[in-house]
């Protein structure tokens, strides 16, 4: 990439305007973190210098993109957005070969491609790349920084925006910073949170969660070389960064801007909830963690305003929405975030065949700022944690603990009569928490159905796959297809033979892309073909339906039928009623309910073109879902 030595006068002016616009926010956020320091102004200036340098070296095509994005700030909220997520090595082998698969992605209507962590990780085990050794190099197994930039440009030429991860909460234990810390360099020891004895760690531990209770219990480890305890929320080889040290903030800001200058358009901010620690709290979602993101945002607006952030905050629903920014920083933090709540309830509704708890819980979700959107998903590379609030369960006459236990047993395959085939992840005997792993298709019953050989079970599993994707495509936000789900790929058990992966069963849902199976995608008579074509249809219809723009209100509604989930999307772009039957038998929504919604009119299902009239009950076959709009 060519580096520009000097900015033109116009470019200088552009930067000046952006600086003027965003500096107050940047200072406000940084002040919450470092305002007490006597060298505060110096740190503000170091950040500004990084932003200016990044702007100087930003390639012209990306500057043009910035301009486009500035004129179309809702680009990622539009109904044409469809996402796909994969590991580069598991999907295409490497970055160079990835563009060969652009036509495949385009068949699904993909406009957003998330390539899972692709910076140089420590040697395995490395938590699937979430333990980064070098943020300036691409994982040598998949390519180079130059190839990343070339791939990003090719994707962009084809209407696909590239998203990638930034593991900003921790580094690998053999990152240069950690190595220097181990060798006793106090400046680098201050990049991490280290302690001479267990005094403080023990006090902190009283309020902390354990993320990997089976394989990495506790949140601290003893480093023999340094002879100090080190904060490590995740695996022992992932050391949490100390953002109370402004040098860490500046390093990460520079890394973010460098990724943006390679053509990365969306950065998935990993594990953001944990970025700030404070004694006596659970050290999750603290105001300072938000301030860090807001400061990153404000400086990146100066250098690369086209860039957006996706928050990976898999926390309680009311704790997620603040990642879009609150108060004077509303809309000034992350633009998108994972809709974990919807994902959990999709699986809950399927297992329970009832929608009461889900409807109630989704109705409690805080409203998003207009400028923000969800990323909706059915499955991802991680486990499913049953984030079901006790108080919501109680409100609909269920026990939260009981329901979570039911879901764990249902999806691990212990529950009698279950169709699902999954596995328990990181059982925590203290809380009784049992998370679940497994591919979407295996959890939706396809694996067992194949084993039984019963055609009707295979068909039901296909319908369940399409049903959860249906709601995910309509609920609001970018629907994110998890690699392999579009073909109904099953659990992959090969990880058990790989010592570096064997103790992490999340690898069950991280298979190698089955390109042979992908050849069946046009054959509707095969399960893979039926799922692929079904998802493709959702994508085509979504893109034609302005009512699905993310800014349209998305409201879970009662349908007067406990098995049919209702979702109303309403805005000046139109009203669309999603009705989704989560039961394996025929159900209907009473006409009276449609009348209450003002929909006792001629209606058309946008997916099939089938006509309905709202003055008659709407019948839905097993696992069927419709997108009804005024004809
Ligand atoms: C995120 C990732 C997960 C990883 C963790 C630690 O939650 O999705 O896979 O284990 O961060 O980096």
Boltz pocket constraint, residues with backbone or C-beta under 6 A from the ligand:
constraints:
  - pocket:
      binder: B
      contacts: [[A, 127], [A, 128], [A, 130], [A, 131], [A, 167], [A, 234], [A, 270], [A, 271], [A, 312], [A, 381], [A, 382]]
      max_distance: 6.0
